[in-house]
Amino acid sequence: MKLIDLNRHGAIGANSTYIQIGAFHILVDSGLHPKMMGFDAMPDFKPIEDVELDLIILTHCHLDHLGSLPVVTAHNMDTPVITTAPNAELAPRMLRNSINVMKRQREEHGITDYPLFLHRDVIQLNKQFVVQRFEHGELYYKDEEKIEVILHPSGHVAGAAAVELIHNDRRIVFTGDVLFDAQRTLPGAHLPQGKIDTLILETTRGAKAREHGVTRASEVDKLVTRIGEILERDGSCLIPVFALGRMQELFKIIYEARSFGRLPHCPVHAAGLGMDICNYFDKIRKRTHLIDFDITMLEKMKVRTVDMNMRPGRDMPRKGIYLVSSGMMVQHTPSYKIAASLLPHAQNGICFVGYCDPDTPGGKLLEEKDSGSFFFETMDYIAPIRASVDQFDLSGHADREELADYAEQSEARAIVLNHGEDLAREWFEKALLERMPATKVLNPTPTVLYTI
């Protein structure tokens, strides 16, 4: 087997992996780097520019795995794109939103490369989707060879899949992004068991162990308690969320907490792409039963849209819970604007529910929350930090020990580290070599061809 990590900057970014197994040329994912712009945000396709792809596989619809896929399919119009039913439903919506964002960035930053693809390219991609059910293998043929593709639920987000490839009795498994814990909206991962030849393993959380006694359930409990405290002191609670997956889970957490009397029946305000994704989740639930999300829940909660006509420093006139994008409080998003209104007032609170990149406004606020003030750059506004600022670990990724345990039980001949920062990969490399001394552990250099 030959493999190239096409994520030009390494770490977590424009995730895309090319593999050649026998006669088959396969691409798994094609993302965009969230911190880069223009063509630099894409995978580096130069190593495979003369390769005719036989199969493309999409693991899930977060843009770091999906965001440049229309560019690939525009050059491989006859290649099937294998994915799950939820992904086939969600991908066009996520990509259309991405086009709009790129058009705005073209105007704001003068990026002439944008948009990297057009709506017609999304339509073309939609024609190439081949939907597979979880844990039902499909055979694909080329000349006299065949390969079996099996998708397994990876728990990370709706539709997320681990990929198992079987060729001449050799099992190759891409974990994709994995969460073993069940979420409110979907069950946890069910990855392929037994002996594996080559395992391509995500390493997102390798740099840090989860604190002893901390579980997803305990973090949800702490979050609900904190929201209740903020509401009790007549404040508003801002919860920045990712549009796909996290917003829908938080709706269920809040709804269930209210149903059991843990939260008062206060107004819930929402804004951003995630509100439209809620409609998609409801459709997917009805069609596939793979998601536990009923849109009538929002009607029962009387969720209100957010009036974005606000001024920095002036408290929100309508008290309650604000569930809005983006999860890292990126500039120009509803969460960024609402934070500038809530932060100067002591009765309010901001609750982050997942990872925040240190370079994003959310990451910077968490770092500077005890400094006394925070600078909202695009508003040219310095806000005194009087509201409470907290972070809760509702990550969509498995703990490092869970993934190391999975790797060990696989007895893999070779393990390729994927989707992680340098420190995270270093931990996995060391831990796996100690646990599995006979296994080859590879931390690939981007764009370099490896024979495994």
C-alpha positions in Angstrom: 0.0 0.0 0.0 1.2 3.5 -0.8 0.1 6.6 1.2 0.4 10.4 1.0 -0.9 12.8 3.6 -2.0 15.7 1.4 -2.6 18.1 4.3 0.2 20.5 3.3 0.5 22.1 6.8 0.2 18.9 8.7 -1.5 18.9 12.1 -5.3 19.5 11.9 -6.3 21.4 8.8 -7.1 20.5 5.2 -7.4 16.8 5.9 -7.0 14.6 2.9 -5.2 11.2 2.5 -4.4 9.5 -0.8 -3.8 5.7 -0.8 -3.1 3.2 -3.5 -4.1 -0.3 -2.8 -3.3 -2.7 -5.6 -4.8 -1.1 -8.7 -7.1 1.2 -6.8 -6.4 4.9 -6.3 -8.4 6.3 -3.4 -8.8 9.7 -1.7 -10.2 9.9 1.8 -11.6 13.4 2.6 -10.7 16.7 1.1 -10.9 19.6 3.6 -10.0 23.3 4.0 -7.7 24.6 6.7 -9.8 26.9 8.9 -6.8 29.2 9.7 -5.5 29.6 6.1 -6.9 31.5 3.1 -7.0 31.0 -0.6 -5.3 28.0 -2.2 -3.1 27.7 0.8 -6.1 26.5 2.8 -6.5 23.5 0.4 -4.7 20.2 0.5 -1.6 20.0 -1.8 -2.8 17.9 -4.7 0.4 18.2 -6.7 1.6 14.7 -5.8 -1.5 13.2 -7.3 -2.3 15.7 -10.1 -1.7 13.0 -12.8 -3.6 10.3 -10.8 -7.1 9.2 -12.0 -9.0 8.5 -8.8 -11.1 5.3 -8.6 -12.9 6.1 -5.3 -13.4 9.1 -3.1 -14.6 8.6 0.4 -16.1 11.4 2.7 -15.9 10.6 6.4 -18.0 13.5 7.7 -19.2 17.1 6.9 -17.0 19.3 9.0 -15.2 21.7 6.6 -11.7 20.5 7.6 -12.7 17.2 5.9 -15.2 18.4 3.3 -14.4 21.9 2.3 -12.4 21.4 -0.9 -14.2 18.3 -2.1 -16.0 20.1 -5.0 -12.6 21.0 -6.4 -11.6 17.3 -6.5 -14.8 16.1 -8.0 -14.7 18.9 -10.7 -11.5 17.1 -11.9 -12.8 13.6 -11.3 -16.4 13.8 -12.5 -16.9 10.0 -13.0 -15.5 9.0 -9.7 -18.0 7.8 -7.1 -18.0 9.7 -3.7 -18.8 7.1 -1.1 -20.4 8.3 2.1 -23.3 7.9 4.5 -26.9 9.1 4.1 -26.6 12.0 6.6 -23.4 13.2 4.9 -25.0 13.2 1.5 -27.8 15.3 2.9 -25.6 17.7 4.9 -22.7 18.3 2.6 -24.4 20.5 0.0 -25.7 22.8 2.7 -22.4 23.1 4.4 -20.6 23.8 1.1 -23.2 26.4 0.0 -22.6 28.3 3.2 -18.8 28.0 2.6 -19.2 29.7 -0.8 -21.0 32.6 0.8 -18.2 32.9 3.5 -15.5 32.8 0.8 -17.3 35.5 -1.2 -17.4 37.7 1.9 -13.7 37.1 2.6 -12.9 38.0 -1.0 -14.4 41.4 -0.5 -12.9 41.9 3.0 -9.4 40.6 2.3 -9.0 41.0 -1.4 -8.5 37.2 -1.9 -8.9 36.8 -5.6 -8.7 33.0 -5.4 -12.1 33.0 -3.7 -14.5 31.3 -4.0 -12.5 28.2 -4.6 -15.5 26.5 -6.2 -19.0 27.5 -7.3 -22.6 26.3 -6.8 -22.4 24.3 -10.0 -19.5 22.3 -8.5 -21.6 21.5 -5.5 -24.3 20.2 -7.8 -21.8 18.1 -9.6 -20.5 16.6 -6.3 -24.1 15.8 -5.3 -24.5 13.7 -8.5 -21.4 11.7 -7.5 -22.5 10.6 -4.1 -22.9 6.9 -3.5 -24.6 6.3 -0.2 -23.7 3.3 1.8 -25.4 2.0 5.0 -23.3 1.6 8.1 -21.6 -1.8 8.5 -22.8 -3.1 5.1 -19.9 -3.7 2.8 -19.9 -2.9 -0.9 -17.6 -4.3 -3.6 -15.9 -2.1 -6.2 -14.1 -3.6 -9.2 -11.2 -2.5 -11.4 -9.8 -4.8 -14.1 -9.6 -8.1 -12.3 -9.2 -6.7 -8.8 -11.9 -6.0 -6.2 -12.0 -4.0 -3.0 -14.6 -4.0 -0.3 -15.6 -0.7 1.4 -17.3 -0.8 4.8 -18.4 2.3 6.7 -18.7 2.2 10.5 -20.3 4.8 12.8 -17.5 6.9 14.4 -19.8 8.9 16.7 -18.0 12.2 16.1 -20.9 14.0 14.5 -24.1 13.1 12.5 -23.1 10.8 9.6 -19.4 10.5 10.7 -17.8 7.2 9.5 -14.7 5.2 10.0 -13.6 3.5 6.8 -12.6 -0.2 6.5 -11.1 -1.3 3.2 -10.5 -5.0 2.5 -8.3 -6.0 -0.4 -6.8 -9.4 -0.9 -7.7 -10.3 2.8 -5.8 -7.2 4.0 -7.8 -4.8 6.3 -7.0 -1.1 6.2 -9.0 1.1 8.6 -9.3 4.9 8.8 -10.7 5.8 12.1 -11.8 9.3 10.9 -12.7 11.6 13.8 -13.9 9.4 16.7 -16.1 9.8 19.8 -16.9 6.7 21.8 -19.2 8.4 24.2 -22.9 8.8 23.2 -24.1 12.3 22.6 -27.6 13.5 23.1 -28.3 13.3 19.4 -26.4 10.1 18.4 -24.7 7.0 19.7 -21.0 6.6 20.2 -18.6 5.0 17.8 -18.7 1.3 16.8 -15.4 0.8 15.1 -14.3 -2.4 13.4 -12.9 -5.0 15.8 -10.2 -7.6 15.4 -6.8 -7.7 13.8 -6.1 -4.9 11.3 -3.2 -4.7 8.9 -2.9 -0.9 8.7 -4.6 1.6 11.0 -4.8 5.3 10.1 -5.5 6.8 13.6 -6.7 10.2 14.6 -4.7 11.8 17.4 -6.6 15.1 18.1 -6.5 14.9 21.9 -3.1 13.3 22.3 -1.4 16.3 23.9 -3.5 16.3 27.0 -5.1 13.6 29.2 -8.6 14.0 30.5 -8.6 15.0 34.2 -9.3 12.1 36.6 -13.0 11.7 37.3 -14.0 14.1 34.5 -16.5 12.5 32.1 -18.7 13.9 29.3 -21.7 13.4 31.6 -20.1 15.2 34.5 -19.2 18.1 32.2 -22.8 18.4 31.0 -23.9 18.4 34.6 -21.5 21.2 35.4 -22.6 23.2 32.3 -26.3 23.0 33.3 -25.4 24.1 36.8 -23.5 27.1 35.6 -26.3 28.1 33.2 -28.7 27.9 36.1 -26.5 30.1 38.2 -26.2 32.8 35.5 -30.0 32.8 35.0 -30.6 33.0 38.7 -28.6 36.2 39.0 -30.8 37.6 36.2 -28.1 37.4 33.6 -27.9 36.1 30.0 -25.8 33.1 29.1 -23.9 33.0 25.8 -23.0 29.5 24.5 -20.9 29.7 21.3 -21.4 26.5 19.3 -20.4 24.8 16.1 -23.3 24.9 13.6 -23.0 21.2 12.8 -23.6 18.9 15.7 -22.9 21.0 18.8 -25.8 23.4 18.5 -28.3 20.5 18.1 -26.8 18.6 21.1 -27.0 21.8 23.2 -30.7 22.3 22.3 -31.4 18.8 23.6 -29.3 19.3 26.8 -31.2 22.5 27.6 -34.6 21.0 26.7 -34.0 18.0 28.9 -32.7 20.1 31.8 -35.8 22.3 31.6 -38.0 19.2 31.5 -36.4 17.8 34.7 -36.6 21.2 36.5 -32.9 21.9 36.5 -33.3 25.1 34.4 -36.1 27.6 34.4 -38.3 28.1 31.4 -36.4 31.2 30.2 -36.2 32.5 26.7 -33.8 30.7 24.4 -32.3 32.7 21.5 -30.5 31.2 18.5 -28.8 32.3 15.3 -26.5 31.1 12.6 -26.2 28.2 10.2 -26.9 25.8 13.0 -30.6 26.7 13.0 -30.9 25.6 9.4 -28.9 22.4 10.2 -31.6 21.6 12.8 -34.1 21.2 9.9 -31.7 18.9 8.2 -31.3 16.8 11.3 -35.0 16.4 11.6 -35.2 15.2 8.0 -32.4 12.8 8.5 -34.0 11.4 11.7 -37.2 10.8 9.8 -35.5 9.2 6.8 -32.7 7.1 8.5 -33.3 7.0 12.3 -29.6 7.6 12.7 -30.1 10.9 14.7 -32.2 11.6 17.8 -33.3 15.1 17.1 -37.0 16.2 16.8 -37.5 19.8 15.5 -40.7 20.1 17.5 -38.5 20.4 20.5 -37.5 24.0 19.4 -41.2 24.9 19.1 -41.9 23.6 22.6 -38.9 25.7 23.8 -40.2 28.7 21.8 -36.7 29.4 20.4 -36.4 32.9 19.2 -34.2 34.4 16.5 -31.6 36.9 17.6 -31.9 40.6 16.8 -28.3 41.3 15.6 -28.9 45.1 15.8 -26.7 45.6 19.0 -24.0 47.8 20.2 -20.7 46.7 22.0 -21.0 47.2 25.7 -24.8 47.6 25.8 -26.3 44.6 27.5 -28.7 42.5 25.5 -32.3 43.8 26.1 -33.7 40.3 26.1 -32.4 38.1 28.9 -32.0 34.3 28.4 -29.8 31.7 26.8 -28.0 32.6 23.6 -27.1 29.6 21.5 -25.2 30.9 18.5 -22.3 30.3 16.1 -19.4 30.2 16.0 -18.0 27.8 18.6 -14.7 29.6 18.8 -16.3 33.1 18.7 -14.7 33.9 15.4 -14.9 37.6 14.3 -18.0 38.8 12.5 -20.1 35.8 13.9 -23.1 36.2 16.2 -21.2 34.8 19.2 -18.5 37.4 18.7 -21.0 40.3 18.5 -23.1 39.1 21.4 -20.0 38.5 23.6 -19.1 42.2 23.1 -22.5 43.1 24.6 -22.6 40.6 27.5 -19.0 40.7 28.7 -19.0 44.1 30.6 -21.9 43.1 32.8 -21.3 40.9 35.9 -24.6 39.1 35.9 -23.9 37.5 32.5 -21.8 34.5 31.6 -20.1 32.9 28.6 -19.9 29.1 28.4 -17.6 27.5 25.9 -18.4 23.9 25.3 -15.5 22.6 23.4 -12.0 23.3 22.1 -11.0 26.8 21.2 -7.9 27.4 19.1 -5.6 29.8 20.9 -5.5 32.1 17.9 -9.2 32.6 17.7 -11.1 35.2 19.8 -12.6 32.5 21.9 -9.2 31.0 22.7 -7.8 34.4 23.5 -10.7 35.3 25.8 -10.2 32.1 27.7 -6.5 32.9 28.0 -7.1 36.5 29.1 -10.3 36.1 31.2 -8.5 37.2 34.4 -6.7 40.1 32.7 -9.5 42.6 33.3 -10.3 43.5 29.7 -10.7 42.0 26.2 -10.1 43.7 22.8 -12.7 43.1 20.1 -10.5 43.9 17.2 -13.0 44.2 14.4 -15.2 46.5 16.5 -12.2 48.5 17.9 -13.8 48.0 21.3 -12.1 47.2 24.6 -14.6 45.4 26.9 -14.1 45.1 30.7 -14.4 41.5 31.7 -17.0 41.3 34.3 -19.1 38.4 33.1 -18.1 34.9 34.1 -16.2 33.0 31.4 -16.0 29.1 31.6 -15.1 26.2 29.5 -16.6 22.7 29.5 -15.2 19.6 27.8 -17.9 18.5 25.4 -15.3 17.6 22.8 -16.4 15.5 19.8 -13.1 13.5 20.0 -12.2 10.4 22.0 -9.7 10.6 24.8 -6.1 9.5 23.9 -6.2 6.5 26.1 -9.4 5.2 24.5 -7.8 5.5 21.0 -4.5 3.9 22.2 -6.6 1.0 23.6 -8.4 0.6 20.3 -5.1 0.6 18.4 -3.6 -2.0 20.8 -6.5 -4.4 20.4 -6.2 -4.1 16.6 -2.7 -5.7 16.7 -2.0 -3.6 13.6 1.2 -4.3 11.6 1.4 -0.5 10.9 -0.2 2.6 12.4 -0.2 5.9 10.6 -0.8 9.0 12.8 -3.3 11.5 11.5 -5.3 14.6 12.4 -3.3 16.0 15.4 -0.9 18.7 16.4 2.8 17.8 16.9 2.6 17.3 20.7 -0.5 15.0 20.2 1.2 12.9 17.6 4.4 12.7 19.7 2.4 11.3 22.6 0.7 8.6 20.5 4.0 7.7 18.8 5.7 7.1 22.2 2.7 5.4 23.8 2.0 3.0 20.9 5.7 2.1 20.5 5.7 1.1 24.2 2.5 -0.8 24.0 3.1 -2.4 20.5 6.9 -2.7 20.0 6.4 -4.9 16.9 4.2 -2.4 15.2 5.5 0.2 12.7 4.3 3.6 13.8 4.5 6.3 11.1 4.0 10.1 11.6 4.0 11.1 8.0 5.5 14.2 6.5 3.0 16.0 4.4 3.1 15.3 0.6 5.7 12.5 1.0 5.0 9.1 -0.5 5.2 6.2 1.8 5.1 2.5 1.1 3.5 0.6 4.0 
